[in-house]
């Protein structure tokens, strides 16, 4: 996430408004973890206070492996220490995405564009770094021992990479077998340091429909030139031996287009990543159940939609509909017995991406504006999360 996404999550076609469909088996569930998926900010203490005031209890961000282990076996924890410290002071459980491989692990050079988003050559190197993270911030972590004045707010978990089913974040091309090897290494590393650590696999982006990645009506195995359908990808992970190596599966069910309403964004559609969590005939949940993993949870670690500004040239929705989406999506999700965490992307509109405010949707996902004034979604999320 520290490299801004350039893949639009939009609907294949604008559908008529429809009532929100609750997922199968909806009933009272244990309370999931709620919070924001964010980027590290210069004003982190105030930023985390803003999250807490909005009902957040957890914040998700990247831990850059390349930055924290620039040389094999040599660790630089200052950035992640600052994040964990500030999160803890605000009562926020960090959800740590371990991504962005160092050059020594990939064998690439600085001349390779976005080199950090290539997977490591040896998954064991990744697993070792995950072990170091868990040993530092986990239940018996060295960070807490070295900082006794910091409230011991343990991580919500560790997430293995970000959107590996896309060619943007898995630059060598989406590969569920290779990703499964990374998940297995991460699980072993995390559990070696902290047996209680939650490990999330997936962080899967939406892409078309199951077995029809471009939603053309022609079966293609869910594979396109830019991404693999998340259900197909998860199915292939199980075939590669992923079962038993994660606590939960995480997904990113974005679906928006210009002028969309919340009812439209959450309406049933075979090409919708939201519908593919549990509503489509073959879904994330049905694949998990078929693999014997019905007791595992599903986490939404990114969700949301950018809001429009006057003259916007990007896909966007009104602030009112962003708020409606937030409330309705959280309500539907938290009613599930298998619901894990839910993270809204983003807390605040980005203001450090240059001047292209009319072209760049990445600057407008926030529940608050760049000047910290709240959009309606800020209150809607608080109500949905804590009442």
N, C-alpha and C positions, 0 to 999 in steps of 0.2 A: 504493500500500500504506500510505501514512501516514494515510489515512482507512480505518478498519477495515471489512473486507468484511462485508456483511450478506446475502450470497447463499449459501444453504446448498448445498454440493455433496454431494448424497446420491443413493443409488440410486433408480431408479424403483420398484423392488420388491426385496425381500430374496430373493436367490437361494440355492439350496443350495450347499454347499461344493463346490469343484472345484479340481483341480490347476492350478497356474500354467501358462499357455500361453506358451511362448517365441514371440517375434515371428518372422515369416518372415525367412529369410536370416540367422539368428543365427550369428555366428562371431566370432573374436577381432577386436577393434577397437582403434584408437588410444585412448590413455587420455583420457577426457573430463575436464573441469574439475568438481571436486566442492566443494560448500560449502553455506552456509546463506543463505536469503532472510530478511532481518531488518529491523527498524526501528532507527533511530538511538536510542542509549541514553545515559543520563547517565554510565554507567561504561564508555564505549567501550573504553579500553585493556584493562581486565580482561575485558570481554565478548569482545573479539577474541582474547584469549589463551585463553579458554574454547573458542572455535571452533577455534583451531589445535590445542589439545590433543585435540580430538575428531576430528581428521583433516581438517578443512576446509582448503581452499587458496584459497577465494574467498568473498566475501560480497556479496550483492545487496541494494541498497536504492535508494530514490527520491532523485533530485536534483530538488528542487522548482524548476521554472522560475520560478514566481511569486515565490519567495523570492530566487532568485539573480539575477533580472533584473526587479526591481519596477517600474522605469522603463525604457523602451526604450533600450538602449545603455548602461545604467548597471548594473554588475555587483557583486554582493555574494557573495563566495565563502567566507566564514568557515565556514559549516556544512559544505559539501562538502569544503573543505580539511581540516577536522578529521577528517572521516570517512576521507578518503583517507590522511591521515598516520597515523592509528591503525591502519588496515588494513595499510598498508605495514610498520609497525613489527612487526606480527604475521605478516608474510609472506602476507597475504591479498590476492588480486587483486580489486579492486572491480568488480562488474558494476553499471553505473549506469543506472537506469531514468529516462528523461527524461520527466517528466509534470507535471501541475498547471500549467496555463497562467495567466499573469498577466492581470489585468483589461484592461490596455491591448491585449492580443492578442486577447481574445475580444469586447471591446466591452460586457461586462456590468458590473454594479455589485455592491457588497458585499451588497446585499439579495438577490442570487440565491443560493439554497442550493447549496452545493458548486460554486461557480462555477469553481473550478480544474479540474474534470473535464469542462468543455465544451472542445471543440477550438478552436484558434485560427482566426480568419477567414482568415488568409493562411499557408499552410504554410511559406512562405519565412521567416517570422519564427521558426518552430520550427527550421527547418534552420540558420538563423544561430546560434541558441543552441546547437544540437548542435555546430556548428563551434567555438564558443567553449569548450565543454566538452572537446572533443578537443584543441584547441590548448593547453588548460591542463594536462590530465592524460595526454595521449597520449605517444608515444615521444619527441617533442622538446618536451614540455610546459613551459610557463613555471613551473608549480608546482615541478617537479624542479630547475629552474635556481635558483629562489629558496630552495629548501630542500635544499641539498646533503648535509645530515646524515641525511636521510630515505632509507632504502633505496628504490631505484627499482623498485617493484613495479607494473608497468603494468596498466591495467584489463583484465579479461577481455573487456570489450566494453561497448557501449551498447545498451540495449533501448528500442525506440520505443513509449512509453506502456505502460499496464498494462490488460489485459483490455478492449480497445476493442470487442470483440464483445458487451459487456454494456451495458445502459442505465445501470447504476450508474456506470461509469467513462467512458462516452461519453454525456454527459447529453443531447445532442441526438438520441440514438437511434443504435444501431449502424449504421455506414455504411462498408462495405468500400472503396468508391471514395474517399471522403474520407480514410479511414485510409491508403490506398495513396499518396495525394498526400503525406501526412505522412512515410511511409516513404521515398519518393523524395527529399523535401527533406532528411531526416535523413542518408540515404546520401551525398548530394552534399556536405552540410556536414561530415560526419565525414571523408570521404575528402579533402576540400580541406585539412584540417588535419593528417591522419595517415592515410596510405594503408594502414597496417597495421591500422587499427582494425576490430575485429569489430562488425558491426551486426546486431542481432536484430530481426526483425519478428514480430508476433503477440502474445506473452504471452496466448494465447487460453484463455479459460475454457471448461469443459465446459458443454454445453447439449443435452440430449436426444440424438437420433440424426441421422445425415445425412438430410436432406430430411424429417425428422419431429422437429421441435424439442421437442414436448411428449410424444414417445413414445406417442402415442395410436393409432398405426397408420395415421393419415391423413396423406398427404403435405402438407407446408406450407412447403416450401423451407427447412426448418430454422429458421424465424423464429418467435419468440414475442414477447410484449410486454416481456419482460425481457432477452432475449439472442438471439443467432443462433448456431446450431451452428458449432463451430470449423472443421469440414471444409468446410461450405458457405461460411463466411466466407473461408477461405483460397482456395477455388476462385474466388470473386468477386474477390479481390485479384489473382489471376493474370489474370483477364479484364480487370481495370482497368490492367494493365501493371506489376505488381509485380516480375516476373522481372528479375533483374539488379541489384536494389536492396537486397539483404540477404545476409548471410553464412549465416544460419540462421533457422529458424522455431522460435519458443518456444511452449510449451504448458503448461497447468496441469491435469493430469489427476486432480483430486480425485475421490474416490468413497468415501463412508463413510456409515454409518448406525449407530444404536445397537446395540451388541453384535456388530458385524460382525467377521469374522475376516479375516486377510490373504488367505487363499485365496479367500474370497468377494469381497473388494474388487478382486482382480486377475483374477477369473474372466472369461472372454469374455462380453461383452454388447454388443449393438449400440448401447445407450444409454450405454455407458461411455466416457468421454473417454480412459481408458487404452487400451481396445481400439481406439479410433479413431485412435490414433497409427499403427498399422501392420497391425492384424489384420482390421478390417472390410473388406468388399468395396471400398468407397470410403473411403479413409483419408487422413490427413495425408500419409503417404508416397506413396500412389498418386497423389494430386493433384500432389505435387511431381514425381514421375517423369513423369507425363503432360505436365507443363509443361516438361520437359527439365532439371529441377533435381535429379536423383537424387544428384548429387555434393554438394548442400548438406546441412547437418546439421540435426538436430532437437535442441533443448535443452528440458529440463524445468526451468523456472525457478521453479516452485512445486509442491510435492507434500507430502503428509502427511495426518494425521488427528488430531483432538483427543482427548485422553484423558479418561476419566470420573473424576469425583470423587463421593463419597458424596452422593446426592440430586440428581445432575445432571439438569437438565431439557432438555439439548441433545443433539443427535446426537453420540455419542462411542464410542470403543473402549477396550478395556483397554490398560494400558501394555504388557503382553506382546504383544498383537496389533499395537500401534503399532510395536514393535520388529521383529516378524515382517514387517510391511509394508515397513519401511525396508530390511531386508536383501534381501527377495525382489525388490522393485521395482528397487533399484539393480543387483542382479545381472542381472536380465533386460534392463535398459536398457543397461548398459555392454557387453553382449555384441554390440551392434549396430555395424556398420561406420559407420553414419550418426549415431551418438550424439555429441552435443556436450557441453554442461554439464548437471549435475544439481544442483538446489538444494532442500534440505529446508526447508519452512516449519513451524516456526520454531526458532531455537536455544533460546530460553528462554520459558517461560510468561509472558505479559504480566501485570504486577501493577499497572499504572497506569490501568486502565480502569474504576475504580470498585469497587463492592462486589458486583456481580451475578455472583459466581463460580459460582453454580448455573445461571444463565440464559445466560451469554455464552460461547459456544464459542471465541471469539477469545482467551480467556485461557488456553487449554489445548493449543495446538498444539506447544509446545516439546519439545525432546529433553531438556531439563533443566527442573526446577521453578523457581518464582520465587525460591527461596532458593539456587539454583545447585547443588542436589543432582541428580545425573543420574537420568533415567529409563532403562530398559533400551535404548531406542532410541539413546541417545547412544553406547553401546558398539557397538551393532549397526551404526550408520552408520560409525563409525571402521573397524570390521572390513571392511565392504563397500567402503569407499573406499580404504583403504590396507593392509588385511590385518592 
